[in-house]
Amino acid sequence: MHATDQGEVPDTVIDMSELRDRIGVFADRAEAGRRLADLMADFRSGGALVLGIPAGGVPVAAVLADELELALDVAVVSKITLPWNREAGYGAVAFDGSVKLNEQLIGRLGIADAEVQEGVIRTRARVGRRVAELRGDRPLPEVSGRTVILTDDGLASGFTMLTAVAAVRSHGPSEVVVAVPTAHTDAVRRIMAGADRLYCCNLRGGMRFAVASAYRDWHDVSLEEVARILDERGDDEPDAPGAAP
């Protein structure tokens, strides 16, 4: 463990001390990807696979992959949203159909089992549609025995990323690395229950946290924009084997 201004974090968390607890540190997601690449220079041309989490994580992941000369793909994960608040979630579904539920939150909010199951079914269908739209029939690249870098534009609770980590882990990578421009320290500690290493430029604590606060230019990213980014990259690994999600 090592100490930060926001408390102790594992030694496997690598951040930029000069950016701790600051807001507005990135002009946009592209700059965030470049700063993240600076922090992760040791990965350059090393054969790792960068998987961006749609939607907002893909613009960051694309720049990161370009800067480090690594292959890029997507890991579709979607939170299971509350019936009365589509911005908040009590779990998440990954590209392979796997589910993680925040049982503590479900109990605290008194969400009925039937509502939970309905949410899981609804979210699985949404994930399936997004996988079809972004991947089509293209299989997931081979990750067995390989370092996989999961990237998003930030971590608030970290539960969606934790779901992505578990899903990727089940495919047998040698290492699962999480790379995000900004994150709350509580989310970082949660993620490190499953990830091997975590890279974060802008580590923040406190009672109030918003991913958008790290960016001076923030906008929602559409699936159309994600598809365009992936199309522009082309197929990084045309001969890579793998199983469809």
C-alpha positions in Angstrom: 0.0 0.0 0.0 1.0 3.6 -0.5 -0.5 6.8 0.8 -2.1 9.5 -1.2 -3.9 12.7 -0.2 -7.1 10.6 -0.5 -6.0 7.7 1.6 -4.1 4.5 1.0 -4.2 2.6 -2.3 -2.5 -0.6 -3.4 1.0 -0.4 -4.8 -0.3 -1.8 -8.0 -2.2 1.5 -8.6 -0.1 3.9 -10.6 -1.2 7.6 -10.8 0.2 11.0 -11.5 0.8 12.7 -8.2 0.7 16.2 -9.7 -2.8 15.6 -10.9 -4.3 14.2 -7.7 -7.6 15.8 -6.5 -7.7 18.3 -9.3 -10.6 19.0 -11.7 -10.6 20.2 -15.3 -7.2 18.5 -16.0 -8.0 17.2 -19.5 -9.2 19.3 -22.5 -11.1 16.3 -23.9 -11.0 12.5 -24.1 -8.3 12.6 -26.8 -5.9 14.5 -24.5 -6.9 12.2 -21.6 -5.8 9.2 -23.8 -2.5 10.9 -24.6 -1.8 11.6 -20.9 -2.7 8.0 -20.0 -0.3 6.8 -22.7 2.5 8.8 -21.1 1.8 7.0 -17.8 1.8 3.6 -19.6 4.9 4.0 -21.9 6.3 0.7 -20.8 3.4 -1.0 -22.7 4.5 0.4 -26.1 4.5 -2.2 -28.9 4.4 -4.9 -26.3 1.5 -6.9 -27.8 -1.2 -6.0 -25.2 -4.8 -5.7 -26.3 -6.7 -2.5 -25.5 -10.4 -3.0 -25.0 -12.5 0.2 -24.8 -15.8 0.2 -22.9 -18.5 1.9 -25.0 -19.4 4.5 -25.3 -17.2 7.1 -23.6 -14.2 4.8 -23.1 -13.7 4.1 -26.8 -12.3 7.5 -27.8 -9.9 7.3 -24.9 -8.9 3.7 -25.8 -8.4 4.6 -29.4 -5.8 7.3 -28.6 -4.2 5.1 -26.0 -3.8 2.2 -28.5 -2.5 4.5 -31.2 0.1 6.2 -28.9 1.3 2.8 -27.6 1.0 1.0 -31.0 -1.3 -1.6 -29.6 -4.4 -3.4 -31.0 -7.8 -2.0 -30.2 -11.2 -3.6 -29.7 -14.3 -3.2 -27.6 -15.7 -4.8 -24.4 -19.4 -4.1 -24.3 -20.6 -3.7 -20.7 -23.8 -2.0 -19.6 -25.1 -1.2 -16.1 -28.5 -2.5 -14.9 -30.3 0.7 -14.2 -32.8 1.5 -11.4 -36.4 1.5 -12.5 -36.8 5.1 -11.3 -33.4 6.5 -12.3 -31.8 5.4 -15.6 -28.5 7.1 -14.7 -27.9 5.0 -11.6 -27.4 1.2 -11.5 -27.5 -1.8 -9.2 -25.4 -4.1 -11.3 -24.0 -4.7 -14.8 -24.0 -7.2 -17.7 -20.9 -7.9 -19.8 -20.4 -8.9 -23.4 -20.4 -12.6 -22.6 -23.8 -12.4 -20.8 -22.2 -12.6 -17.3 -23.8 -10.5 -14.6 -22.6 -8.8 -11.4 -25.2 -7.5 -8.9 -24.6 -5.0 -6.1 -26.4 -7.0 -3.5 -25.8 -4.5 -0.8 -27.4 -1.7 -2.8 -30.3 -3.9 -3.9 -31.0 -4.7 -0.2 -30.7 -1.2 0.9 -33.1 0.1 -1.8 -35.5 -2.8 -1.3 -35.6 -3.8 -5.0 -37.8 -6.9 -5.5 -36.3 -10.0 -7.0 -38.7 -9.8 -9.9 -37.6 -6.3 -10.7 -33.9 -7.4 -10.5 -34.5 -10.3 -12.9 -36.5 -8.0 -15.3 -33.6 -5.5 -15.2 -31.1 -8.3 -16.0 -33.1 -9.5 -19.0 -33.6 -6.0 -20.3 -29.9 -5.2 -20.0 -28.7 -8.5 -21.5 -30.9 -7.7 -24.6 -29.3 -4.2 -24.7 -25.8 -5.6 -24.5 -26.6 -8.1 -27.2 -27.8 -5.3 -29.5 -24.7 -3.3 -28.9 -22.4 -6.2 -29.5 -24.2 -6.9 -32.8 -23.9 -3.2 -33.8 -20.3 -2.8 -32.9 -18.9 -6.3 -33.6 -21.3 -8.0 -36.0 -20.0 -11.5 -36.6 -16.4 -10.5 -35.8 -15.1 -12.7 -33.0 -13.5 -11.4 -29.9 -9.7 -11.4 -30.3 -7.8 -14.1 -28.5 -7.0 -13.0 -25.0 -5.7 -16.2 -23.5 -2.2 -15.8 -22.2 -2.2 -12.1 -23.1 -2.2 -8.8 -21.3 -5.5 -7.0 -21.7 -5.9 -3.3 -21.0 -9.5 -2.3 -20.1 -10.2 1.4 -20.7 -13.0 3.7 -19.8 -13.2 7.5 -19.6 -13.4 7.4 -15.8 -14.5 5.4 -12.7 -17.2 6.7 -10.3 -18.4 3.6 -8.5 -16.3 1.2 -10.6 -19.0 -1.5 -10.6 -19.3 -1.6 -14.4 -15.5 -1.9 -14.8 -15.4 -4.6 -12.2 -17.9 -6.6 -14.3 -15.8 -6.1 -17.4 -12.7 -7.3 -15.5 -14.4 -10.5 -14.3 -15.7 -11.2 -17.9 -12.3 -10.8 -19.4 -10.6 -12.7 -16.7 -12.8 -15.7 -17.5 -11.1 -15.9 -21.0 -7.7 -16.6 -19.5 -5.5 -13.5 -20.0 -2.1 -13.4 -18.4 -2.9 -10.0 -16.9 -5.9 -7.7 -16.6 -4.9 -4.0 -16.5 -7.4 -1.2 -16.0 -6.5 2.2 -17.5 -8.6 5.3 -16.9 -7.9 9.0 -17.0 -9.8 9.8 -13.8 -11.2 7.8 -10.9 -12.5 8.0 -7.3 -10.3 6.3 -4.8 -13.2 4.1 -3.5 -13.7 2.8 -7.1 -10.0 2.1 -7.4 -9.9 0.0 -4.3 -13.0 -1.9 -5.5 -11.5 -2.6 -8.9 -8.3 -3.9 -7.4 -10.2 -6.8 -6.0 -10.1 -8.2 -9.6 -7.5 -6.3 -11.6 -3.7 -6.9 -11.6 -2.7 -3.3 -12.1 -4.5 0.0 -12.5 -3.3 3.2 -14.2 -5.1 6.5 -13.5 -3.8 10.0 -14.2 -6.2 11.9 -12.0 -7.0 10.2 -8.7 -9.6 12.0 -6.6 -11.4 11.4 -3.3 -14.1 13.3 -1.4 -17.9 13.0 -1.0 -18.8 14.4 -4.4 -17.3 12.9 -7.6 -18.2 13.2 -11.3 -16.1 11.8 -14.2 -17.1 14.8 -16.3 -15.4 17.2 -13.8 -12.0 16.0 -15.0 -12.7 17.3 -18.5 -13.1 20.8 -19.8 -14.9 19.6 -22.9 -17.4 16.9 -22.1 -20.1 15.4 -24.2 -22.0 12.1 -24.4 -20.5 9.7 -27.0 -23.0 8.0 -29.3 -22.7 4.5 -30.6 -22.4 5.9 -34.1 -19.2 7.7 -33.0 -17.9 4.5 -31.5 -18.6 2.6 -34.6 -16.9 5.3 -36.7 -13.8 5.1 -34.5 -13.6 1.3 -34.9 -14.2 1.5 -38.6 -11.4 4.0 -39.0 -9.1 1.7 -37.1 -10.0 -1.3 -39.3 -9.3 -4.8 -38.1 -6.1 -4.7 -36.1 -5.8 -8.5 -35.9 -7.4 -10.0 -39.0 -6.2 -13.5 -38.3 -6.7 -13.5 -34.5 -8.8 -16.4 -33.3 -11.4 -16.1 -30.6 -14.9 -16.9 -29.5 -17.8 -14.6 -30.3 -19.2 -12.9 -27.2 
